[in-house]
Amino acid sequence: MLEPYLIHGVRGGLAPEAGRKQQKYLEQRTLDYQARLTRWAQWPSIPFNQEQDFIDGQSLRPGAPTYSPFVRHIP
């Protein structure tokens, strides 16, 4: 899984000048994203547990790595 590419500050209902400014910002972010896509293999990956890390597909096996605060070993 790849790290997401987020664009912050996107809003609606802006005054015309602010809307043009935001559009220019979004166009620049789009160009940046296109440039980054050419190097996607260099993006950091987000690790996650594999199927074999679980017992019966539900409980994390003892000693299996944990990557998420939502997936934990049973105490």
Backbone atoms as SQL, in Angstrom:
CREATE TABLE atoms (id INTEGER PRIMARY KEY, chain TEXT, resi INTEGER, resn TEXT, atom TEXT, x REAL, y REAL, z REAL);
INSERT INTO atoms VALUES
  (1, 'A', 1, 'MET', 'N', 0.852, -1.155, 0.000),
  (2, 'A', 1, 'MET', 'CA', 0.000, 0.000, 0.000),
  (3, 'A', 1, 'MET', 'C', 0.907, 1.228, 0.000),
  (4, 'A', 2, 'LEU', 'N', 0.553, 2.215, -0.800),
  (5, 'A', 2, 'LEU', 'CA', 1.352, 3.432, -0.874),
  (6, 'A', 2, 'LEU', 'C', 0.793, 4.517, 0.028),
  (7, 'A', 3, 'GLU', 'N', 1.679, 5.380, 0.456),
  (8, 'A', 3, 'GLU', 'CA', 1.299, 6.539, 1.251),
  (9, 'A', 3, 'GLU', 'C', 0.352, 7.414, 0.427),
  (10, 'A', 4, 'PRO', 'N', -0.744, 7.896, 1.019),
  (11, 'A', 4, 'PRO', 'CA', -1.675, 8.724, 0.250),
  (12, 'A', 4, 'PRO', 'C', -1.081, 10.093, -0.090),
  (13, 'A', 5, 'TYR', 'N', -1.579, 10.676, -1.146),
  (14, 'A', 5, 'TYR', 'CA', -1.190, 12.031, -1.542),
  (15, 'A', 5, 'TYR', 'C', -2.377, 12.930, -1.221),
  (16, 'A', 6, 'LEU', 'N', -2.242, 13.752, -0.206),
  (17, 'A', 6, 'LEU', 'CA', -3.340, 14.595, 0.256),
  (18, 'A', 6, 'LEU', 'C', -3.120, 16.038, -0.163),
  (19, 'A', 7, 'ILE', 'N', -4.204, 16.689, -0.522),
  (20, 'A', 7, 'ILE', 'CA', -4.175, 18.122, -0.822),
  (21, 'A', 7, 'ILE', 'C', -5.095, 18.788, 0.193),
  (22, 'A', 8, 'HIS', 'N', -4.536, 19.621, 1.027),
  (23, 'A', 8, 'HIS', 'CA', -5.293, 20.289, 2.084),
  (24, 'A', 8, 'HIS', 'C', -5.787, 21.656, 1.617),
  (25, 'A', 9, 'GLY', 'N', -6.834, 22.140, 2.248),
  (26, 'A', 9, 'GLY', 'CA', -7.320, 23.488, 2.004),
  (27, 'A', 9, 'GLY', 'C', -8.286, 23.622, 0.849),
  (28, 'A', 10, 'VAL', 'N', -8.855, 22.531, 0.358),
  (29, 'A', 10, 'VAL', 'CA', -9.819, 22.609, -0.737),
  (30, 'A', 10, 'VAL', 'C', -11.174, 22.986, -0.142),
  (31, 'A', 11, 'ARG', 'N', -11.739, 24.084, -0.643),
  (32, 'A', 11, 'ARG', 'CA', -13.003, 24.585, -0.101),
  (33, 'A', 11, 'ARG', 'C', -13.920, 25.018, -1.234),
  (34, 'A', 12, 'GLY', 'N', -15.173, 25.087, -0.932),
  (35, 'A', 12, 'GLY', 'CA', -16.162, 25.573, -1.889),
  (36, 'A', 12, 'GLY', 'C', -16.738, 26.892, -1.415),
  (37, 'A', 13, 'GLY', 'N', -17.529, 27.542, -2.272),
  (38, 'A', 13, 'GLY', 'CA', -18.198, 28.779, -1.889),
  (39, 'A', 13, 'GLY', 'C', -17.265, 29.959, -1.722),
  (40, 'A', 14, 'LEU', 'N', -16.156, 29.956, -2.420),
  (41, 'A', 14, 'LEU', 'CA', -15.182, 31.036, -2.279),
  (42, 'A', 14, 'LEU', 'C', -15.564, 32.235, -3.140),
  (43, 'A', 15, 'ALA', 'N', -15.112, 33.405, -2.723),
  (44, 'A', 15, 'ALA', 'CA', -15.255, 34.612, -3.537),
  (45, 'A', 15, 'ALA', 'C', -14.458, 34.402, -4.825),
  (46, 'A', 16, 'PRO', 'N', -14.818, 35.104, -5.907),
  (47, 'A', 16, 'PRO', 'CA', -14.151, 34.869, -7.194),
  (48, 'A', 16, 'PRO', 'C', -12.618, 34.904, -7.141),
  (49, 'A', 17, 'GLU', 'N', -12.036, 35.887, -6.500),
  (50, 'A', 17, 'GLU', 'CA', -10.565, 35.980, -6.447),
  (51, 'A', 17, 'GLU', 'C', -9.975, 34.802, -5.675),
  (52, 'A', 18, 'ALA', 'N', -10.589, 34.459, -4.552),
  (53, 'A', 18, 'ALA', 'CA', -10.108, 33.319, -3.763),
  (54, 'A', 18, 'ALA', 'C', -10.289, 32.018, -4.545),
  (55, 'A', 19, 'GLY', 'N', -11.375, 31.914, -5.303),
  (56, 'A', 19, 'GLY', 'CA', -11.605, 30.726, -6.122),
  (57, 'A', 19, 'GLY', 'C', -10.539, 30.564, -7.195),
  (58, 'A', 20, 'ARG', 'N', -10.149, 31.675, -7.833),
  (59, 'A', 20, 'ARG', 'CA', -9.081, 31.622, -8.842),
  (60, 'A', 20, 'ARG', 'C', -7.747, 31.238, -8.203),
  (61, 'A', 21, 'LYS', 'N', -7.507, 31.786, -7.027),
  (62, 'A', 21, 'LYS', 'CA', -6.265, 31.465, -6.308),
  (63, 'A', 21, 'LYS', 'C', -6.227, 29.974, -5.954),
  (64, 'A', 22, 'GLN', 'N', -7.362, 29.462, -5.472),
  (65, 'A', 22, 'GLN', 'CA', -7.426, 28.040, -5.138),
  (66, 'A', 22, 'GLN', 'C', -7.256, 27.187, -6.391),
  (67, 'A', 23, 'GLN', 'N', -7.871, 27.579, -7.503),
  (68, 'A', 23, 'GLN', 'CA', -7.752, 26.816, -8.744),
  (69, 'A', 23, 'GLN', 'C', -6.297, 26.742, -9.193),
  (70, 'A', 24, 'LYS', 'N', -5.595, 27.856, -9.085),
  (71, 'A', 24, 'LYS', 'CA', -4.170, 27.878, -9.450),
  (72, 'A', 24, 'LYS', 'C', -3.379, 26.934, -8.539),
  (73, 'A', 25, 'TYR', 'N', -3.690, 26.970, -7.248),
  (74, 'A', 25, 'TYR', 'CA', -3.044, 26.087, -6.274),
  (75, 'A', 25, 'TYR', 'C', -3.302, 24.620, -6.629),
  (76, 'A', 26, 'LEU', 'N', -4.551, 24.288, -6.959),
  (77, 'A', 26, 'LEU', 'CA', -4.891, 22.905, -7.299),
  (78, 'A', 26, 'LEU', 'C', -4.218, 22.464, -8.595),
  (79, 'A', 27, 'GLU', 'N', -4.118, 23.357, -9.556),
  (80, 'A', 27, 'GLU', 'CA', -3.417, 23.020, -10.797),
  (81, 'A', 27, 'GLU', 'C', -1.948, 22.711, -10.517),
  (82, 'A', 28, 'GLN', 'N', -1.337, 23.491, -9.623),
  (83, 'A', 28, 'GLN', 'CA', 0.067, 23.247, -9.266),
  (84, 'A', 28, 'GLN', 'C', 0.221, 21.914, -8.539),
  (85, 'A', 29, 'ARG', 'N', -0.708, 21.625, -7.631),
  (86, 'A', 29, 'ARG', 'CA', -0.663, 20.340, -6.912),
  (87, 'A', 29, 'ARG', 'C', -0.861, 19.174, -7.882),
  (88, 'A', 30, 'THR', 'N', -1.698, 19.357, -8.899),
  (89, 'A', 30, 'THR', 'CA', -1.906, 18.315, -9.909),
  (90, 'A', 30, 'THR', 'C', -0.619, 18.047, -10.673),
  (91, 'A', 31, 'LEU', 'N', 0.079, 19.103, -11.052),
  (92, 'A', 31, 'LEU', 'CA', 1.360, 18.933, -11.748),
  (93, 'A', 31, 'LEU', 'C', 2.380, 18.238, -10.847),
  (94, 'A', 32, 'ASP', 'N', 2.381, 18.608, -9.571),
  (95, 'A', 32, 'ASP', 'CA', 3.283, 17.974, -8.608),
  (96, 'A', 32, 'ASP', 'C', 2.967, 16.483, -8.488),
  (97, 'A', 33, 'TYR', 'N', 1.686, 16.156, -8.420),
  (98, 'A', 33, 'TYR', 'CA', 1.282, 14.753, -8.311),
  (99, 'A', 33, 'TYR', 'C', 1.677, 13.973, -9.562),
  (100, 'A', 34, 'GLN', 'N', 1.483, 14.564, -10.726),
  (101, 'A', 34, 'GLN', 'CA', 1.885, 13.904, -11.967),
  (102, 'A', 34, 'GLN', 'C', 3.387, 13.631, -11.971),
  (103, 'A', 35, 'ALA', 'N', 4.171, 14.599, -11.511),
  (104, 'A', 35, 'ALA', 'CA', 5.623, 14.411, -11.446),
  (105, 'A', 35, 'ALA', 'C', 5.980, 13.308, -10.448),
  (106, 'A', 36, 'ARG', 'N', 5.280, 13.282, -9.326),
  (107, 'A', 36, 'ARG', 'CA', 5.548, 12.242, -8.324),
  (108, 'A', 36, 'ARG', 'C', 5.176, 10.859, -8.839),
  (109, 'A', 37, 'LEU', 'N', 4.130, 10.768, -9.645),
  (110, 'A', 37, 'LEU', 'CA', 3.721, 9.466, -10.174),
  (111, 'A', 37, 'LEU', 'C', 4.804, 8.831, -11.032),
  (112, 'A', 38, 'THR', 'N', 5.623, 9.640, -11.657),
  (113, 'A', 38, 'THR', 'CA', 6.710, 9.071, -12.465),
  (114, 'A', 38, 'THR', 'C', 7.751, 8.402, -11.577),
  (115, 'A', 39, 'ARG', 'N', 7.725, 8.722, -10.279),
  (116, 'A', 39, 'ARG', 'CA', 8.677, 8.140, -9.323),
  (117, 'A', 39, 'ARG', 'C', 7.943, 7.350, -8.229),
  (118, 'A', 40, 'TRP', 'N', 6.800, 6.758, -8.558),
  (119, 'A', 40, 'TRP', 'CA', 5.980, 6.117, -7.535),
  (120, 'A', 40, 'TRP', 'C', 6.702, 4.987, -6.819),
  (121, 'A', 41, 'ALA', 'N', 7.634, 4.339, -7.461),
  (122, 'A', 41, 'ALA', 'CA', 8.354, 3.233, -6.814),
  (123, 'A', 41, 'ALA', 'C', 9.218, 3.725, -5.654),
  (124, 'A', 42, 'GLN', 'N', 9.484, 5.015, -5.595),
  (125, 'A', 42, 'GLN', 'CA', 10.297, 5.585, -4.514),
  (126, 'A', 42, 'GLN', 'C', 9.436, 6.076, -3.350),
  (127, 'A', 43, 'TRP', 'N', 8.125, 6.047, -3.497),
  (128, 'A', 43, 'TRP', 'CA', 7.241, 6.490, -2.415),
  (129, 'A', 43, 'TRP', 'C', 7.362, 5.541, -1.235),
  (130, 'A', 44, 'PRO', 'N', 7.225, 6.058, -0.019),
  (131, 'A', 44, 'PRO', 'CA', 7.234, 5.162, 1.139),
  (132, 'A', 44, 'PRO', 'C', 6.009, 4.248, 1.105),
  (133, 'A', 45, 'SER', 'N', 6.198, 3.022, 1.486),
  (134, 'A', 45, 'SER', 'CA', 5.059, 2.106, 1.547),
  (135, 'A', 45, 'SER', 'C', 4.517, 2.073, 2.970),
  (136, 'A', 46, 'ILE', 'N', 3.268, 1.697, 3.082),
  (137, 'A', 46, 'ILE', 'CA', 2.630, 1.571, 4.385),
  (138, 'A', 46, 'ILE', 'C', 2.512, 0.076, 4.667),
  (139, 'A', 47, 'PRO', 'N', 3.222, -0.422, 5.675),
  (140, 'A', 47, 'PRO', 'CA', 3.168, -1.859, 5.950),
  (141, 'A', 47, 'PRO', 'C', 1.823, -2.253, 6.568),
  (142, 'A', 48, 'PHE', 'N', 1.406, -3.447, 6.315),
  (143, 'A', 48, 'PHE', 'CA', 0.212, -3.980, 6.950),
  (144, 'A', 48, 'PHE', 'C', 0.390, -5.481, 7.119),
  (145, 'A', 49, 'ASN', 'N', -0.388, -6.041, 8.023),
  (146, 'A', 49, 'ASN', 'CA', -0.261, -7.463, 8.323),
  (147, 'A', 49, 'ASN', 'C', -0.745, -8.319, 7.164),
  (148, 'A', 50, 'GLN', 'N', -0.061, -9.439, 6.984),
  (149, 'A', 50, 'GLN', 'CA', -0.423, -10.408, 5.959),
  (150, 'A', 50, 'GLN', 'C', -1.415, -11.413, 6.549),
  (151, 'A', 51, 'GLU', 'N', -2.070, -12.149, 5.699),
  (152, 'A', 51, 'GLU', 'CA', -3.065, -13.128, 6.142),
  (153, 'A', 51, 'GLU', 'C', -2.464, -14.145, 7.109),
  (154, 'A', 52, 'GLN', 'N', -1.221, -14.556, 6.860),
  (155, 'A', 52, 'GLN', 'CA', -0.587, -15.562, 7.724),
  (156, 'A', 52, 'GLN', 'C', -0.249, -15.021, 9.119),
  (157, 'A', 53, 'ASP', 'N', -0.383, -13.711, 9.345),
  (158, 'A', 53, 'ASP', 'CA', -0.135, -13.124, 10.664),
  (159, 'A', 53, 'ASP', 'C', -1.310, -13.338, 11.617),
  (160, 'A', 54, 'PHE', 'N', -2.419, -13.878, 11.117),
  (161, 'A', 54, 'PHE', 'CA', -3.626, -14.011, 11.920),
  (162, 'A', 54, 'PHE', 'C', -3.975, -15.472, 12.176),
  (163, 'A', 55, 'ILE', 'N', -4.620, -15.705, 13.315),
  (164, 'A', 55, 'ILE', 'CA', -5.167, -17.010, 13.662),
  (165, 'A', 55, 'ILE', 'C', -6.641, -16.969, 13.272),
  (166, 'A', 56, 'ASP', 'N', -7.058, -17.887, 12.446),
  (167, 'A', 56, 'ASP', 'CA', -8.453, -17.948, 11.984),
  (168, 'A', 56, 'ASP', 'C', -8.913, -16.633, 11.351),
  (169, 'A', 57, 'GLY', 'N', -7.985, -15.852, 10.838),
  (170, 'A', 57, 'GLY', 'CA', -8.338, -14.603, 10.174),
  (171, 'A', 57, 'GLY', 'C', -8.830, -13.513, 11.097),
  (172, 'A', 58, 'GLN', 'N', -8.715, -13.716, 12.422),
  (173, 'A', 58, 'GLN', 'CA', -9.266, -12.739, 13.364),
  (174, 'A', 58, 'GLN', 'C', -8.258, -12.236, 14.377),
  (175, 'A', 59, 'SER', 'N', -7.538, -13.138, 15.021),
  (176, 'A', 59, 'SER', 'CA', -6.614, -12.765, 16.095),
  (177, 'A', 59, 'SER', 'C', -5.190, -12.737, 15.569),
  (178, 'A', 60, 'LEU', 'N', -4.466, -11.720, 15.937),
  (179, 'A', 60, 'LEU', 'CA', -3.074, -11.603, 15.516),
  (180, 'A', 60, 'LEU', 'C', -2.230, -12.652, 16.240),
  (181, 'A', 61, 'ARG', 'N', -1.428, -13.381, 15.499),
  (182, 'A', 61, 'ARG', 'CA', -0.569, -14.421, 16.085),
  (183, 'A', 61, 'ARG', 'C', 0.444, -13.790, 17.046),
  (184, 'A', 62, 'PRO', 'N', 0.779, -14.484, 18.139),
  (185, 'A', 62, 'PRO', 'CA', 1.837, -13.997, 19.023),
  (186, 'A', 62, 'PRO', 'C', 3.135, -13.849, 18.230),
  (187, 'A', 63, 'GLY', 'N', 3.819, -12.752, 18.411),
  (188, 'A', 63, 'GLY', 'CA', 5.082, -12.514, 17.722),
  (189, 'A', 63, 'GLY', 'C', 4.940, -11.885, 16.354),
  (190, 'A', 64, 'ALA', 'N', 3.718, -11.794, 15.829),
  (191, 'A', 64, 'ALA', 'CA', 3.517, -11.145, 14.523),
  (192, 'A', 64, 'ALA', 'C', 3.704, -9.638, 14.693),
  (193, 'A', 65, 'PRO', 'N', 4.214, -8.963, 13.684),
  (194, 'A', 65, 'PRO', 'CA', 4.403, -7.514, 13.802),
  (195, 'A', 65, 'PRO', 'C', 3.055, -6.795, 13.861),
  (196, 'A', 66, 'THR', 'N', 3.039, -5.647, 14.509),
  (197, 'A', 66, 'THR', 'CA', 1.831, -4.811, 14.535),
  (198, 'A', 66, 'THR', 'C', 2.162, -3.484, 13.872),
  (199, 'A', 67, 'TYR', 'N', 1.301, -3.059, 12.983),
  (200, 'A', 67, 'TYR', 'CA', 1.512, -1.809, 12.253),
  (201, 'A', 67, 'TYR', 'C', 0.430, -0.784, 12.531),
  (202, 'A', 68, 'SER', 'N', -0.579, -1.162, 13.270),
  (203, 'A', 68, 'SER', 'CA', -1.736, -0.296, 13.446),
  (204, 'A', 68, 'SER', 'C', -2.188, -0.314, 14.896),
  (205, 'A', 69, 'PRO', 'N', -2.673, 0.814, 15.402),
  (206, 'A', 69, 'PRO', 'CA', -3.241, 0.799, 16.752),
  (207, 'A', 69, 'PRO', 'C', -4.559, 0.027, 16.797),
  (208, 'A', 70, 'PHE', 'N', -5.121, -0.303, 15.624),
  (209, 'A', 70, 'PHE', 'CA', -6.396, -1.007, 15.567),
  (210, 'A', 70, 'PHE', 'C', -6.228, -2.514, 15.455),
  (211, 'A', 71, 'VAL', 'N', -5.036, -2.973, 15.112),
  (212, 'A', 71, 'VAL', 'CA', -4.744, -4.403, 15.014),
  (213, 'A', 71, 'VAL', 'C', -3.696, -4.707, 16.079),
  (214, 'A', 72, 'ARG', 'N', -4.122, -5.418, 17.125),
  (215, 'A', 72, 'ARG', 'CA', -3.229, -5.675, 18.256),
  (216, 'A', 72, 'ARG', 'C', -3.262, -7.150, 18.628),
  (217, 'A', 73, 'HIS', 'N', -2.280, -7.535, 19.423),
  (218, 'A', 73, 'HIS', 'CA', -2.265, -8.885, 19.980),
  (219, 'A', 73, 'HIS', 'C', -3.299, -8.957, 21.100),
  (220, 'A', 74, 'ILE', 'N', -3.866, -10.134, 21.285),
  (221, 'A', 74, 'ILE', 'CA', -4.796, -10.329, 22.395),
  (222, 'A', 74, 'ILE', 'C', -3.971, -10.381, 23.674),
  (223, 'A', 75, 'PRO', 'N', -4.359, -9.581, 24.687),
  (224, 'A', 75, 'PRO', 'CA', -3.568, -9.567, 25.942),
  (225, 'A', 75, 'PRO', 'C', -3.597, -10.893, 26.669);
